Amino acid sequence: METFVKIDMLLVSEFDYVVREADELSQRALHRLFEALIRNQRQVVFTMTQEPNTYDELALPKLFELVNSGALVIIK
């Protein structure tokens, strides 16, 4: 975790796939990591195949709020 918090930017490709495969414990770890990066003024970028509000797989409301709180760019 300490190594990731020191990076300048984290790019998570196909975040929807990552979340679908993650159990609640893994989602909690992702949430802590993303919060730490944001707190340290680092960039976190997600790529998804659909808009974040369409994913019921996000078991943790806090993780959903965090993912959905940033700038959303839709590319078709």
MARFIDREN-148066 format. One record per atom (N, C-alpha, C): residue number from 1; residue in three letters; atom name; x, y, z. Coordinates in nm, 4 decimals. Layout:
# MARFIDREN-148066
VOKOL  NUM  ALA  CA  X  Y  Z
...
***
This chain:
# MARFIDREN-148066
VOKOL  1  MET  N  0.0844  -0.1188  0.0000
VOKOL  1  MET  CA  0.0000  0.0000  0.0000
VOKOL  1  MET  C  0.0886  0.1247  0.0000
VOKOL  2  GLU  N  0.1952  0.1246  0.0786
VOKOL  2  GLU  CA  0.2822  0.2426  0.0874
VOKOL  2  GLU  C  0.3435  0.2770  -0.0476
VOKOL  3  THR  N  0.3797  0.1757  -0.1252
VOKOL  3  THR  CA  0.4382  0.2002  -0.2571
VOKOL  3  THR  C  0.3397  0.2702  -0.3489
VOKOL  4  PHE  N  0.2163  0.2236  -0.3499
VOKOL  4  PHE  CA  0.1154  0.2832  -0.4373
VOKOL  4  PHE  C  0.0840  0.4269  -0.3982
VOKOL  5  VAL  N  0.0830  0.4575  -0.2712
VOKOL  5  VAL  CA  0.0469  0.5923  -0.2264
VOKOL  5  VAL  C  0.1514  0.6944  -0.2706
VOKOL  6  LYS  N  0.2724  0.6510  -0.2977
VOKOL  6  LYS  CA  0.3796  0.7425  -0.3374
VOKOL  6  LYS  C  0.3830  0.7714  -0.4866
VOKOL  7  ILE  N  0.3035  0.6996  -0.5656
VOKOL  7  ILE  CA  0.3064  0.7227  -0.7105
VOKOL  7  ILE  C  0.2356  0.8536  -0.7451
VOKOL  8  ASP  N  0.2641  0.9065  -0.8631
VOKOL  8  ASP  CA  0.2034  1.0325  -0.9061
VOKOL  8  ASP  C  0.0622  1.0140  -0.9577
VOKOL  9  MET  N  0.0390  0.9027  -1.0284
VOKOL  9  MET  CA  -0.0916  0.8792  -1.0881
VOKOL  9  MET  C  -0.1155  0.7289  -1.0960
VOKOL  10  LEU  N  -0.2399  0.6894  -1.0733
VOKOL  10  LEU  CA  -0.2785  0.5494  -1.0869
VOKOL  10  LEU  C  -0.3825  0.5395  -1.1969
VOKOL  11  LEU  N  -0.3572  0.4547  -1.2965
VOKOL  11  LEU  CA  -0.4511  0.4298  -1.4045
VOKOL  11  LEU  C  -0.5020  0.2870  -1.3898
VOKOL  12  VAL  N  -0.6323  0.2744  -1.3710
VOKOL  12  VAL  CA  -0.6949  0.1427  -1.3586
VOKOL  12  VAL  C  -0.7762  0.1195  -1.4846
VOKOL  13  SER  N  -0.7271  0.0324  -1.5700
VOKOL  13  SER  CA  -0.7961  0.0013  -1.6941
VOKOL  13  SER  C  -0.9021  -0.1045  -1.6682
VOKOL  14  GLU  N  -1.0169  -0.0866  -1.7321
VOKOL  14  GLU  CA  -1.1298  -0.1786  -1.7173
VOKOL  14  GLU  C  -1.1685  -0.1978  -1.5709
VOKOL  15  PHE  N  -1.1904  -0.0858  -1.5039
VOKOL  15  PHE  CA  -1.2233  -0.0883  -1.3615
VOKOL  15  PHE  C  -1.3486  -0.1701  -1.3339
VOKOL  16  ASP  N  -1.4438  -0.1702  -1.4266
VOKOL  16  ASP  CA  -1.5653  -0.2488  -1.4071
VOKOL  16  ASP  C  -1.5334  -0.3977  -1.3932
VOKOL  17  TYR  N  -1.4372  -0.4467  -1.4682
VOKOL  17  TYR  CA  -1.3964  -0.5864  -1.4561
VOKOL  17  TYR  C  -1.3308  -0.6109  -1.3202
VOKOL  18  VAL  N  -1.2451  -0.5202  -1.2792
VOKOL  18  VAL  CA  -1.1770  -0.5332  -1.1497
VOKOL  18  VAL  C  -1.2795  -0.5426  -1.0375
VOKOL  19  VAL  N  -1.3789  -0.4562  -1.0410
VOKOL  19  VAL  CA  -1.4805  -0.4536  -0.9353
VOKOL  19  VAL  C  -1.5667  -0.5798  -0.9375
VOKOL  20  ARG  N  -1.6027  -0.6249  -1.0568
VOKOL  20  ARG  CA  -1.6840  -0.7473  -1.0663
VOKOL  20  ARG  C  -1.6129  -0.8658  -1.0020
VOKOL  21  GLU  N  -1.4819  -0.8709  -1.0159
VOKOL  21  GLU  CA  -1.4046  -0.9841  -0.9644
VOKOL  21  GLU  C  -1.3638  -0.9670  -0.8185
VOKOL  22  ALA  N  -1.3771  -0.8477  -0.7638
VOKOL  22  ALA  CA  -1.3294  -0.8193  -0.6270
VOKOL  22  ALA  C  -1.4373  -0.8519  -0.5242
VOKOL  23  ASP  N  -1.3945  -0.9131  -0.4157
VOKOL  23  ASP  CA  -1.4870  -0.9343  -0.3048
VOKOL  23  ASP  C  -1.4917  -0.8081  -0.2195
VOKOL  24  GLU  N  -1.5708  -0.8089  -0.1150
VOKOL  24  GLU  CA  -1.5883  -0.6885  -0.0337
VOKOL  24  GLU  C  -1.4573  -0.6446  0.0316
VOKOL  25  LEU  N  -1.3763  -0.7388  0.0753
VOKOL  25  LEU  CA  -1.2476  -0.7052  0.1377
VOKOL  25  LEU  C  -1.1562  -0.6341  0.0380
VOKOL  26  SER  N  -1.1538  -0.6839  -0.0850
VOKOL  26  SER  CA  -1.0718  -0.6205  -0.1887
VOKOL  26  SER  C  -1.1237  -0.4814  -0.2222
VOKOL  27  GLN  N  -1.2556  -0.4653  -0.2249
VOKOL  27  GLN  CA  -1.3123  -0.3338  -0.2521
VOKOL  27  GLN  C  -1.2782  -0.2361  -0.1406
VOKOL  28  ARG  N  -1.2769  -0.2837  -0.0169
VOKOL  28  ARG  CA  -1.2370  -0.1966  0.0944
VOKOL  28  ARG  C  -1.0916  -0.1517  0.0791
VOKOL  29  ALA  N  -1.0050  -0.2437  0.0374
VOKOL  29  ALA  CA  -0.8636  -0.2101  0.0167
VOKOL  29  ALA  C  -0.8497  -0.1079  -0.0961
VOKOL  30  LEU  N  -0.9247  -0.1267  -0.2055
VOKOL  30  LEU  CA  -0.9212  -0.0297  -0.3151
VOKOL  30  LEU  C  -0.9684  0.1074  -0.2681
VOKOL  31  HIS  N  -1.0736  0.1090  -0.1893
VOKOL  31  HIS  CA  -1.1269  0.2355  -0.1375
VOKOL  31  HIS  C  -1.0215  0.3080  -0.0541
VOKOL  32  ARG  N  -0.9541  0.2359  0.0343
VOKOL  32  ARG  CA  -0.8488  0.2977  0.1174
VOKOL  32  ARG  C  -0.7356  0.3505  0.0306
VOKOL  33  LEU  N  -0.6959  0.2725  -0.0701
VOKOL  33  LEU  CA  -0.5885  0.3153  -0.1602
VOKOL  33  LEU  C  -0.6279  0.4420  -0.2348
VOKOL  34  PHE  N  -0.7475  0.4439  -0.2927
VOKOL  34  PHE  CA  -0.7913  0.5607  -0.3690
VOKOL  34  PHE  C  -0.8022  0.6838  -0.2799
VOKOL  35  GLU  N  -0.8548  0.6679  -0.1597
VOKOL  35  GLU  CA  -0.8639  0.7818  -0.0669
VOKOL  35  GLU  C  -0.7261  0.8351  -0.0319
VOKOL  36  ALA  N  -0.6309  0.7447  -0.0082
VOKOL  36  ALA  CA  -0.4944  0.7880  0.0251
VOKOL  36  ALA  C  -0.4314  0.8637  -0.0912
VOKOL  37  LEU  N  -0.4515  0.8145  -0.2122
VOKOL  37  LEU  CA  -0.3967  0.8839  -0.3287
VOKOL  37  LEU  C  -0.4583  1.0224  -0.3440
VOKOL  38  ILE  N  -0.5876  1.0307  -0.3305
VOKOL  38  ILE  CA  -0.6557  1.1593  -0.3433
VOKOL  38  ILE  C  -0.6125  1.2540  -0.2316
VOKOL  39  ARG  N  -0.6004  1.2032  -0.1114
VOKOL  39  ARG  CA  -0.5564  1.2852  0.0016
VOKOL  39  ARG  C  -0.4159  1.3413  -0.0228
VOKOL  40  ASN  N  -0.3315  1.2623  -0.0922
VOKOL  40  ASN  CA  -0.1957  1.3062  -0.1250
VOKOL  40  ASN  C  -0.1890  1.3810  -0.2575
VOKOL  41  GLN  N  -0.3057  1.4235  -0.3061
VOKOL  41  GLN  CA  -0.3189  1.5027  -0.4283
VOKOL  41  GLN  C  -0.2606  1.4320  -0.5502
VOKOL  42  ARG  N  -0.2851  1.3030  -0.5580
VOKOL  42  ARG  CA  -0.2441  1.2234  -0.6738
VOKOL  42  ARG  C  -0.3657  1.2018  -0.7634
VOKOL  43  GLN  N  -0.3417  1.1716  -0.8886
VOKOL  43  GLN  CA  -0.4507  1.1469  -0.9820
VOKOL  43  GLN  C  -0.4854  0.9992  -0.9842
VOKOL  44  VAL  N  -0.6147  0.9715  -0.9908
VOKOL  44  VAL  CA  -0.6640  0.8351  -1.0070
VOKOL  44  VAL  C  -0.7551  0.8368  -1.1298
VOKOL  45  VAL  N  -0.7219  0.7535  -1.2274
VOKOL  45  VAL  CA  -0.7972  0.7495  -1.3530
VOKOL  45  VAL  C  -0.8510  0.6087  -1.3717
VOKOL  46  PHE  N  -0.9803  0.5989  -1.4026
VOKOL  46  PHE  CA  -1.0447  0.4711  -1.4285
VOKOL  46  PHE  C  -1.0916  0.4680  -1.5728
VOKOL  47  THR  N  -1.0780  0.3548  -1.6381
VOKOL  47  THR  CA  -1.1471  0.3349  -1.7651
VOKOL  47  THR  C  -1.2541  0.2302  -1.7394
VOKOL  48  MET  N  -1.3711  0.2515  -1.7999
VOKOL  48  MET  CA  -1.4843  0.1610  -1.7826
VOKOL  48  MET  C  -1.5562  0.1462  -1.9157
VOKOL  49  THR  N  -1.6301  0.0384  -1.9294
VOKOL  49  THR  CA  -1.7060  0.0189  -2.0522
VOKOL  49  THR  C  -1.8427  0.0864  -2.0458
VOKOL  50  GLN  N  -1.8878  0.1225  -1.9230
VOKOL  50  GLN  CA  -2.0144  0.1930  -1.9047
VOKOL  50  GLN  C  -1.9957  0.3013  -1.7997
VOKOL  51  GLU  N  -2.0963  0.3869  -1.7852
VOKOL  51  GLU  CA  -2.0907  0.4921  -1.6831
VOKOL  51  GLU  C  -2.0935  0.4287  -1.5440
VOKOL  52  PRO  N  -2.0261  0.4908  -1.4458
VOKOL  52  PRO  CA  -2.0186  0.4324  -1.3106
VOKOL  52  PRO  C  -2.1542  0.4060  -1.2468
VOKOL  53  ASN  N  -2.2539  0.4889  -1.2750
VOKOL  53  ASN  CA  -2.3831  0.4704  -1.2086
VOKOL  53  ASN  C  -2.4596  0.3485  -1.2591
VOKOL  54  THR  N  -2.4081  0.2794  -1.3594
VOKOL  54  THR  CA  -2.4744  0.1600  -1.4101
VOKOL  54  THR  C  -2.4240  0.0319  -1.3440
VOKOL  55  TYR  N  -2.3278  0.0424  -1.2564
VOKOL  55  TYR  CA  -2.2675  -0.0766  -1.1965
VOKOL  55  TYR  C  -2.3259  -0.1081  -1.0604
VOKOL  56  ASP  N  -2.3993  -0.2163  -1.0556
VOKOL  56  ASP  CA  -2.4510  -0.2654  -0.9279
VOKOL  56  ASP  C  -2.3452  -0.3468  -0.8549
VOKOL  57  GLU  N  -2.2363  -0.3810  -0.9233
VOKOL  57  GLU  CA  -2.1329  -0.4655  -0.8641
VOKOL  57  GLU  C  -2.0562  -0.3961  -0.7525
VOKOL  58  LEU  N  -2.0657  -0.2630  -0.7464
VOKOL  58  LEU  CA  -1.9944  -0.1915  -0.6413
VOKOL  58  LEU  C  -2.0663  -0.2157  -0.5094
VOKOL  59  ALA  N  -2.0179  -0.3116  -0.4347
VOKOL  59  ALA  CA  -2.0839  -0.3508  -0.3099
VOKOL  59  ALA  C  -2.0743  -0.2422  -0.2043
VOKOL  60  LEU  N  -1.9668  -0.1684  -0.2072
VOKOL  60  LEU  CA  -1.9460  -0.0654  -0.1055
VOKOL  60  LEU  C  -1.9943  0.0696  -0.1561
VOKOL  61  PRO  N  -2.0944  0.1269  -0.0918
VOKOL  61  PRO  CA  -2.1426  0.2598  -0.1346
VOKOL  61  PRO  C  -2.0322  0.3647  -0.1336
VOKOL  62  LYS  N  -1.9402  0.3569  -0.0382
VOKOL  62  LYS  CA  -1.8324  0.4561  -0.0313
VOKOL  62  LYS  C  -1.7422  0.4479  -0.1537
VOKOL  63  LEU  N  -1.7163  0.3262  -0.2016
VOKOL  63  LEU  CA  -1.6340  0.3102  -0.3215
VOKOL  63  LEU  C  -1.7081  0.3654  -0.4427
VOKOL  64  PHE  N  -1.8369  0.3385  -0.4518
VOKOL  64  PHE  CA  -1.9179  0.3919  -0.5609
VOKOL  64  PHE  C  -1.9149  0.5447  -0.5600
VOKOL  65  GLU  N  -1.9335  0.6048  -0.4427
VOKOL  65  GLU  CA  -1.9329  0.7511  -0.4321
VOKOL  65  GLU  C  -1.7987  0.8083  -0.4749
VOKOL  66  LEU  N  -1.6912  0.7430  -0.4337
VOKOL  66  LEU  CA  -1.5577  0.7909  -0.4675
VOKOL  66  LEU  C  -1.5336  0.7835  -0.6179
VOKOL  67  VAL  N  -1.5691  0.6714  -0.6786
VOKOL  67  VAL  CA  -1.5506  0.6545  -0.8227
VOKOL  67  VAL  C  -1.6380  0.7521  -0.9011
VOKOL  68  ASN  N  -1.7568  0.7752  -0.8531
VOKOL  68  ASN  CA  -1.8524  0.8596  -0.9241
VOKOL  68  ASN  C  -1.8334  1.0085  -0.8952
VOKOL  69  SER  N  -1.7415  1.0451  -0.8068
VOKOL  69  SER  CA  -1.7273  1.1845  -0.7651
VOKOL  69  SER  C  -1.6363  1.2680  -0.8546
VOKOL  70  GLY  N  -1.5600  1.2039  -0.9391
VOKOL  70  GLY  CA  -1.4651  1.2791  -1.0216
VOKOL  70  GLY  C  -1.5255  1.3251  -1.1522
VOKOL  71  ALA  N  -1.4398  1.3732  -1.2379
VOKOL  71  ALA  CA  -1.4826  1.4167  -1.3714
VOKOL  71  ALA  C  -1.5136  1.2940  -1.4559
VOKOL  72  LEU  N  -1.6214  1.2992  -1.5279
VOKOL  72  LEU  CA  -1.6635  1.1877  -1.6121
VOKOL  72  LEU  C  -1.6504  1.2292  -1.7583
VOKOL  73  VAL  N  -1.5746  1.1520  -1.8336
VOKOL  73  VAL  CA  -1.5558  1.1775  -1.9766
VOKOL  73  VAL  C  -1.6043  1.0546  -2.0506
VOKOL  74  ILE  N  -1.7032  1.0724  -2.1359
VOKOL  74  ILE  CA  -1.7579  0.9616  -2.2127
VOKOL  74  ILE  C  -1.7032  0.9700  -2.3551
VOKOL  75  ILE  N  -1.6385  0.8624  -2.3965
VOKOL  75  ILE  CA  -1.5813  0.8561  -2.5315
VOKOL  75  ILE  C  -1.6516  0.7434  -2.6055
VOKOL  76  LYS  N  -1.7093  0.7767  -2.7178
VOKOL  76  LYS  CA  -1.7807  0.6746  -2.7962
VOKOL  76  LYS  C  -1.7111  0.6479  -2.9262
***
